[in-house]
Amino acid sequence: MDPQPGALSAEQIHALIDSGALIGSGDIKQRIQPCSLDLTLGVELWRMPASVLPLAGEPVADVIAHYARSKVDLSTPQTLARGNVYMARIAECCALPAWLGGYTNNKSSIGRIDMQTRTLCDGSPRYDKIPRGYKGDLYLEITPRSFDVEVQAGSSLNQAIFYGRRQVLDTDALEALARNELLAFRRDGQALHADSLIIDGGLLLGVDLDQPLVGYVARNTTEAISLISGQVKDGSEFFEPIPRPRQGRLLLRRGHFYVFSTREFVRIPPEYAVEMLPHETSAGEFRAHYAGFFDPGFGWSPAGAGTGTPAVLEVRPYDDDIILRDGQPICKMAFERMAAKPAQPYGTRGVGSHYNEQRGPRLSRFLQ
């Protein structure tokens, strides 16, 4: 039966697992977030010559059989070299009912180390889209860009969101929400009029270059970042801090990877989730934010008294060097309705809310 429109909550994902629509290891329920499921790597991984999508109707296994250069066993830790493309079988698989589909994206901690992941399904020539009624394996294309990365079976790099029908707010609906809910704040806690930030169905946010530490830029290093549980590396080996520029502007070098934060502190009511659009063409020729998803309750606080949390952005200039100035629009947030309010929104005790207390640019939780 088709549920009410919107992204499914943690409790509804729990029910999908009980029904056999989502299949995984015994601890799969421990990896449910307020409205998403953390996916994990299986034991099979292949090194690919380049990124490649299946054609309509083509199994991903056939693509791997035709193009893969070598196979890697992830039952033990393995290092993925930067600049290379890999394909892994995801440990979880789907037997979705006809009305249910999904989409996937990087986890925040993975985007912040400049590692791109994209999900593939059998017979679907589209990244990160799980077709309605999909039954079969999931695969993950992995591209470490700035650093070598150590992974093994069970490592979680991306997450899946499920829905009967997405309900992304258009401009009118978002303006109506902003009249009833405080969605954005200044650093000092003063509420902002969100209607001044709304454009083309999203909140357009600016970069904050007026704080003691404005961001980080990736270093060249031979060290590998470990994504294996319990292993945390020294962040100074991988990133150089960027202090406040004296004239309020920075020169971003083409091909370099940066971490910044927004000057607006965002507050997401628990009845909504947010997708950060990866590239807003009107903002400039760069990609912002590999990790495109924010849980309901981000910056809201369990009691609803929160005054927001800044979004942390991963930025990579495309073809040219870019002068970035304080307050320059850098990304856009699209709000979508939940099918049901999660019992434990982001920031609730017991939920893996690693970044709810960030107040500026912050590195991945795999670094300290």
C-alpha positions as CSV (number, residue, x, y, z in Angstrom):
1,M,0.0,0.0,0.0
2,D,1.3,3.4,-1.0
3,P,2.1,5.5,2.2
4,Q,1.4,9.2,2.3
5,P,3.8,11.1,0.0
6,G,7.2,12.1,1.3
7,A,10.5,10.6,2.5
8,L,10.1,7.6,4.8
9,S,11.0,8.0,8.5
10,A,13.3,5.7,10.5
11,E,10.3,3.8,11.8
12,Q,9.0,3.2,8.3
13,I,12.5,2.0,7.1
14,H,12.5,-0.4,10.1
15,A,9.2,-1.8,8.9
16,L,10.6,-2.2,5.3
17,I,13.4,-4.4,6.8
18,D,10.9,-6.5,8.7
19,S,8.9,-7.0,5.5
20,G,11.9,-8.2,3.6
21,A,11.9,-5.2,1.2
22,L,15.5,-4.3,2.4
23,I,17.9,-7.1,3.1
24,G,21.2,-6.9,4.9
25,S,23.3,-8.2,7.7
26,G,22.1,-8.7,11.2
27,D,23.0,-5.2,12.4
28,I,21.2,-3.4,9.5
29,K,18.7,-1.8,11.9
30,Q,21.5,-0.3,13.9
31,R,22.4,1.8,10.8
32,I,19.0,3.5,10.4
33,Q,19.2,7.3,10.6
34,P,16.2,9.6,11.1
35,C,15.1,9.1,7.5
36,S,17.9,7.1,5.8
37,L,19.7,3.9,5.9
38,D,23.5,3.7,5.9
39,L,24.7,1.3,3.2
40,T,27.8,-0.8,3.6
41,L,30.5,-2.4,1.4
42,G,30.4,-6.1,0.7
43,V,33.5,-8.2,0.2
44,E,33.7,-7.7,-3.6
45,L,35.4,-4.7,-5.2
46,W,36.8,-4.2,-8.7
47,R,39.2,-1.6,-10.1
48,M,37.7,0.0,-13.2
49,P,39.5,1.9,-16.0
50,A,36.9,4.8,-15.8
51,S,33.4,5.6,-14.6
52,V,30.8,3.7,-16.6
53,L,27.0,3.3,-16.4
54,P,25.0,0.2,-17.4
55,L,22.7,0.6,-20.4
56,A,19.0,0.2,-20.0
57,G,18.3,-3.5,-19.1
58,E,22.0,-4.3,-18.6
59,P,23.1,-6.0,-15.4
60,V,25.9,-4.2,-13.6
61,A,27.7,-7.6,-13.3
62,D,28.0,-7.6,-17.1
63,V,29.6,-4.1,-17.0
64,I,32.1,-5.3,-14.4
65,A,32.8,-8.5,-16.4
66,H,33.6,-6.5,-19.5
67,Y,35.5,-3.5,-18.1
68,A,37.0,-4.5,-14.7
69,R,40.8,-4.5,-14.5
70,S,41.2,-6.5,-11.3
71,K,39.2,-7.8,-8.4
72,V,39.9,-7.0,-4.7
73,D,38.8,-8.9,-1.6
74,L,37.5,-6.5,1.1
75,S,37.3,-9.2,3.8
76,T,40.6,-7.6,4.9
77,P,41.5,-3.9,4.8
78,Q,42.5,-2.5,1.4
79,T,43.8,0.8,0.2
80,L,42.0,2.6,-2.6
81,A,44.4,4.9,-4.5
82,R,43.4,8.4,-5.3
83,G,42.5,9.2,-8.9
84,N,41.3,5.6,-9.5
85,V,37.7,4.4,-10.1
86,Y,36.4,1.4,-8.2
87,M,33.2,-0.6,-8.3
88,A,32.0,-2.4,-5.1
89,R,29.0,-4.6,-4.5
90,I,26.9,-3.2,-1.6
91,A,26.2,-5.6,1.2
92,E,22.5,-4.6,1.3
93,C,20.1,-5.5,-1.5
94,C,16.5,-4.6,-2.4
95,A,13.1,-6.3,-2.9
96,L,11.1,-3.1,-3.0
97,P,7.3,-3.1,-3.5
98,A,6.1,-1.5,-6.8
99,W,5.2,1.8,-5.2
100,L,8.6,2.4,-3.5
101,G,11.8,3.9,-4.9
102,G,14.8,5.6,-3.4
103,Y,17.9,7.8,-4.0
104,T,21.3,7.7,-2.5
105,N,24.2,10.1,-1.8
106,N,27.5,10.4,0.0
107,K,27.6,10.5,3.8
108,S,28.9,13.8,5.1
109,S,32.1,12.3,6.5
110,I,32.9,10.8,3.1
111,G,32.3,14.0,1.1
112,R,34.6,15.9,3.5
113,I,37.5,13.8,2.5
114,D,36.9,14.4,-1.2
115,M,35.7,10.9,-2.0
116,Q,32.8,10.6,-4.5
117,T,30.4,7.7,-4.4
118,R,27.6,6.9,-6.8
119,T,25.1,4.0,-6.6
120,L,24.2,1.9,-9.6
121,C,21.3,-0.6,-10.1
122,D,20.9,-3.3,-12.6
123,G,19.4,-2.1,-15.9
124,S,19.3,1.6,-14.9
125,P,21.5,4.1,-16.7
126,R,21.3,6.7,-13.9
127,Y,23.4,7.3,-10.9
128,D,22.0,7.3,-7.3
129,K,18.4,6.4,-8.3
130,I,16.8,3.2,-7.1
131,P,13.9,2.5,-9.4
132,R,10.4,1.9,-8.0
133,G,9.9,-1.8,-7.3
134,Y,13.6,-2.6,-7.8
135,K,14.6,-6.1,-6.9
136,G,18.3,-6.9,-6.9
137,D,21.8,-6.0,-5.9
138,L,23.2,-2.5,-5.4
139,Y,26.7,-1.4,-6.5
140,L,28.8,1.6,-5.6
141,E,31.2,3.5,-7.8
142,I,34.0,4.9,-5.6
143,T,36.4,7.6,-6.7
144,P,38.9,8.9,-4.1
145,R,40.1,12.3,-5.4
146,S,42.5,13.9,-3.0
147,F,43.7,11.0,-0.8
148,D,44.3,7.3,-0.7
149,V,41.6,5.7,1.5
150,E,41.6,2.5,3.5
151,V,38.3,0.5,3.5
152,Q,37.1,-3.0,4.2
153,A,33.8,-4.9,4.1
154,G,31.3,-3.2,6.4
155,S,32.7,0.3,5.7
156,S,29.8,2.7,5.2
157,L,30.3,5.3,2.5
158,N,26.8,6.3,1.4
159,Q,23.2,6.4,2.5
160,A,19.8,5.6,1.0
161,I,16.5,7.6,1.3
162,F,13.2,5.9,0.4
163,Y,9.9,7.4,-0.8
164,G,6.6,6.5,-2.3
165,R,6.4,9.9,-4.0
166,R,8.8,12.8,-3.3
167,Q,7.3,16.1,-2.2
168,V,10.0,18.7,-2.8
169,L,8.7,22.2,-1.9
170,D,8.4,24.7,-4.6
171,T,8.9,28.4,-4.0
172,D,5.4,29.1,-2.8
173,A,5.4,26.1,-0.4
174,L,8.8,27.0,0.9
175,E,7.8,30.6,1.5
176,A,4.7,29.4,3.4
177,L,6.9,27.2,5.6
178,A,9.2,30.1,6.3
179,R,6.2,32.1,7.5
180,N,5.5,29.4,10.2
181,E,9.0,28.1,11.0
182,L,12.3,29.9,11.6
183,L,14.7,28.3,9.0
184,A,17.8,30.4,9.1
185,F,19.8,32.4,11.7
186,R,22.8,34.6,12.0
187,R,25.8,33.4,14.0
188,D,24.7,35.5,17.0
189,G,21.3,33.6,17.0
190,Q,19.3,36.4,15.4
191,A,16.6,34.9,13.1
192,L,16.9,35.8,9.4
193,H,13.9,36.4,7.1
194,A,14.2,33.2,5.1
195,D,12.0,34.7,2.3
196,S,15.0,36.9,1.4
197,L,17.0,33.7,0.8
198,I,14.4,31.8,-1.1
199,I,15.0,31.5,-4.9
200,D,13.7,28.9,-7.4
201,G,12.4,26.6,-4.7
202,G,15.4,26.6,-2.4
203,L,17.4,28.5,0.3
204,L,20.4,30.1,-1.4
205,L,23.2,30.3,1.1
206,G,26.4,32.3,1.2
207,V,30.0,31.3,2.2
208,D,31.4,32.6,5.5
209,L,34.9,34.1,5.1
210,D,34.5,36.4,8.2
211,Q,35.5,34.0,11.0
212,P,39.0,33.2,12.5
213,L,39.1,29.9,10.6
214,V,37.3,30.1,7.3
215,G,38.1,26.7,5.9
216,Y,40.6,24.0,4.8
217,V,42.4,23.1,1.6
218,A,43.6,19.5,0.9
219,R,47.3,18.9,1.1
220,N,49.4,16.5,-1.0
221,T,50.3,13.5,1.1
222,T,51.3,9.9,0.8
223,E,49.3,9.0,3.9
224,A,46.0,7.2,3.6
225,I,42.8,8.1,5.5
226,S,41.3,5.0,7.2
227,L,37.6,4.5,7.2
228,I,37.8,1.5,9.4
229,S,36.0,1.9,12.7
230,G,38.2,3.2,15.6
231,Q,41.0,4.5,13.4
232,V,41.3,8.3,13.4
233,K,44.1,10.2,11.7
234,D,45.7,13.6,12.4
235,G,43.8,16.1,10.2
236,S,46.8,18.3,9.8
237,E,48.5,15.6,7.7
238,F,45.7,16.0,5.1
239,F,44.4,19.5,5.3
240,E,45.9,23.0,5.7
241,P,43.7,25.5,7.6
242,I,42.8,28.7,5.9
243,P,42.6,31.8,8.3
244,R,40.3,34.7,7.8
245,P,41.5,36.6,4.6
246,R,42.3,40.3,5.4
247,Q,40.4,41.6,2.4
248,G,37.4,39.2,2.6
249,R,38.3,37.2,-0.4
250,L,40.1,34.0,-1.4
251,L,41.6,32.7,-4.6
252,L,40.5,29.1,-5.1
253,R,42.8,27.1,-7.4
254,R,41.3,25.0,-10.2
255,G,41.4,21.3,-9.2
256,H,42.0,21.9,-5.5
257,F,39.6,20.7,-2.8
258,Y,38.3,23.0,-0.1
259,V,36.1,22.8,2.9
260,F,34.0,25.9,3.9
261,S,30.9,26.7,5.9
262,T,27.8,28.8,5.3
263,R,27.3,32.1,7.1
264,E,23.6,31.2,7.6
265,F,22.8,28.7,10.4
266,V,20.1,26.4,9.1
267,R,17.2,25.0,11.1
268,I,15.4,22.0,9.6
269,P,12.0,21.2,11.2
270,P,11.6,17.4,11.9
271,E,8.8,17.1,9.5
272,Y,11.2,18.0,6.6
273,A,14.4,16.7,5.1
274,V,16.8,18.7,2.9
275,E,18.8,18.0,-0.1
276,M,21.8,20.2,-0.9
277,L,22.0,20.6,-4.6
278,P,25.6,19.7,-5.8
279,H,25.9,22.4,-8.4
280,E,24.0,25.7,-8.7
281,T,25.0,27.1,-12.1
282,S,24.0,30.6,-11.2
283,A,26.5,30.5,-8.2
284,G,29.6,29.9,-10.3
285,E,31.6,27.2,-12.0
286,F,32.3,25.0,-9.1
287,R,30.8,22.0,-7.3
288,A,29.6,22.5,-3.8
289,H,28.7,19.7,-1.4
290,Y,29.3,16.1,-2.5
291,A,27.2,15.0,0.5
292,G,23.7,16.2,-0.5
293,F,21.4,15.3,2.4
294,F,20.5,16.7,5.7
295,D,18.4,14.8,8.2
296,P,15.1,16.2,9.7
297,G,16.0,18.1,12.9
298,F,19.4,19.4,11.8
299,G,20.0,22.5,13.8
300,W,16.6,22.3,15.3
301,S,17.4,20.6,18.7
302,P,15.2,18.0,20.4
303,A,13.1,20.7,22.1
304,G,12.8,22.7,18.9
305,A,14.7,25.7,20.4
306,G,17.7,25.4,18.3
307,T,19.1,28.4,16.4
308,G,20.5,26.5,13.5
309,T,23.8,24.9,12.4
310,P,25.9,26.1,9.5
311,A,26.2,23.7,6.5
312,V,29.7,22.6,5.8
313,L,30.5,22.6,2.1
314,E,33.0,20.7,-0.1
315,V,34.1,22.9,-2.9
316,R,36.1,22.1,-6.1
317,P,36.5,24.7,-8.9
318,Y,35.8,23.2,-12.3
319,D,37.8,24.8,-15.1
320,D,39.2,28.1,-13.8
321,D,40.6,29.7,-10.7
322,I,37.9,31.5,-8.8
323,I,37.9,34.5,-6.5
324,L,35.5,33.7,-3.6
325,R,34.2,36.6,-1.6
326,D,32.6,36.7,1.8
327,G,28.8,36.2,1.6
328,Q,29.0,35.0,-2.0
329,P,26.1,32.6,-2.8
330,I,27.6,29.1,-2.9
331,C,24.8,26.5,-2.6
332,K,21.1,25.9,-2.5
333,M,19.0,23.8,-0.1
334,A,15.8,22.1,-1.3
335,F,13.3,21.1,1.4
336,E,11.1,18.0,1.1
337,R,8.3,16.7,3.2
338,M,8.6,13.6,5.3
339,A,6.0,10.9,5.1
340,A,6.0,10.8,8.9
341,K,7.9,12.7,11.6
342,P,10.8,10.5,12.9
343,A,10.5,9.7,16.6
344,Q,14.2,10.7,17.0
345,P,15.2,13.7,14.8
346,Y,18.8,14.6,14.2
347,G,20.5,15.8,17.3
348,T,18.6,13.5,19.6
349,R,20.6,11.5,22.1
350,G,21.5,8.1,20.6
351,V,21.3,9.2,17.0
352,G,24.7,9.5,15.2
353,S,24.5,13.3,15.0
354,H,28.2,14.0,14.4
355,Y,27.9,17.5,13.1
356,N,24.9,19.1,14.9
357,E,27.2,21.1,17.1
358,Q,29.6,22.4,14.4
359,R,29.8,26.2,14.3
360,G,32.1,26.6,11.3
361,P,34.1,24.5,8.9
362,R,34.8,21.1,10.3
363,L,36.8,18.1,9.0
364,S,35.5,14.6,8.6
365,R,35.0,12.6,11.8
366,F,37.7,10.3,10.5
367,L,40.2,13.1,11.1
368,Q,41.0,14.9,14.3
